[in-house]
């Protein structure tokens, strides 16, 4: 990836696909977002079994379209060649490699989100001090019993 080339195995052949420059990456992101956004709107309005099965078919077609759109050089052989020779898992792996180039920060964001609950818990532990004596004891003990000594009434 750092050399500007993706090594992608499809149909039993390793192919080299040049990575997209910034402007082309932005165009690819927009096209992908529009395609997925349109399907997501349809899926939210119709959640039938047929619609969900359509999602599986759509996903394979969308990944194929995205891979073909990314490969501006034609190094992968084009849509027809890929549809005939690449299996869905190979296309998904190719798509993920392409997405890592176009969205390089996603892995970092995913890692940060995975760490977030632990960071929040540590922040809560470090800043938790009882704000009043009417709540439970911070050590887990019960509230102290009232004193049995009776005070004298003021005169």
N, C-alpha and C positions, 0 to 999 in steps of 0.2 A: 504494500500500500504506500509506504513512504517513498518508493521509487516512482509512484504515479502509475502503477500497473497492478491490476487485480489478476490473480491466477485463479481461474474458475474451471472446475471440472464438470463437464456436461457431456452426456453421451459417451462416456469412457475416454474422453479426450481433454487434456488440459489446454485451456485457451487463455490468452492474455488480453485483457481489456484495459485500455487506458482509463484512468480516473477522470472524472469531469472537473473542469475548472469552475470557479466561483459562479459565474453567470449561468452556465449550463446547469450547475447544481441547484441554483435557485429555481430555474424553470422546471427541473425534474421534481423538486419539492412541491411546487404549486400544482403541477399536473397530478401528482400522486394525492395530494390533499383534496383536490376537487373530485377526483374519482372516488376516493374513500368516503368523503363527506356526503356525496350524493347517495351512495349505497347505504350509509348509516341512517340517513333520513328515511329512506324507504323501509329499512329494517325496523326502525322504531315505530313506524305506523302499521306494520304488518309483521307480527311475530308468530305466524303460523309455522307448522312443520315444513310446509313447502317453501316458505320464505327462508327458514333457517338452512334448509338443504341448498337453496339458491345461494346462500352466503358461502357455502363450501365451494360451489362451482365458481362463484364470482371471485373468491379469493385466489383460486388457481389461475383464472384468466387475468386477474388484476396483477398478480405477480409476474406472469409471462409478459404482459404489456409493459410493466415497469422495467423489467430486465431488458426488453427490446429497446425501450425508450432511452435507457441509460447507455446502451452500447451504440453510441453514435458512429463508431468506426466499423461496425459490422463484424467484429472479430468473433462473435459467438455464432455467426452463421445465419442470423435473421430469424424472424418469427416462425416461418414454416419449418426450418431445420430444427429449431429448439422444440417445437411442438411434436415433432416426429422422433427426436432422439433423447431429449432430456426428460428425466422423471420429475414429478412435483417436488421431491425433496432436494434434488440438485438445483432446481430453480429457486427454491426458498433459500438455500445456502448462498447462491449467487446474489439474490436480493438482499440478504443480510449484509453481505460484504459491501455491496453498493451503498446501502443505507448507513453503514459505519463511516464511509467516506463523506457522505452528504450531511450526516448528523453526527459528527465526531464527538460531541459532548454527551450523547445519550448514555453511554456506559458510565460516565462520571456522575450524571444525574441519577441513574439507577443505583449506583453505589451509595450516593448521598442519601437517597430515599430509604435504602435498606438500613443505613446507620441511624436515620432520624429517630426512630422510637427509642433506641438506646441512649442517644444524646439527650433527648427530652427527659428520659427517666433520670439520667445523671443530673441534669439541671434541676429537676424537682427535688431530688434527694439533697443536693447541696444547698438549696434555698428554703427547704421546709423547716420552719420553726413555728411552734405553736403561737398563734396570734391571740389566744385567749385561754383562760383557765377553765372555761366551761366545756371544752371539747375533750375528747379522749386523751389520755396520757400519751406523750410521745414514746414512752418506753413500753407501752402496752398494758401497764398496770391499771387498776380500777381507780376511780375518783376517790380521794380520801374521805373517810367517814366524818360526819359532823362531830364536833367536840361535845363531850357529855357534861362539861361544866356549864352551869347555868349562870349567866351574868346577872347582875343586879340591875333593876330598873332604875333609870335616872330619876331623881326627884325634882 
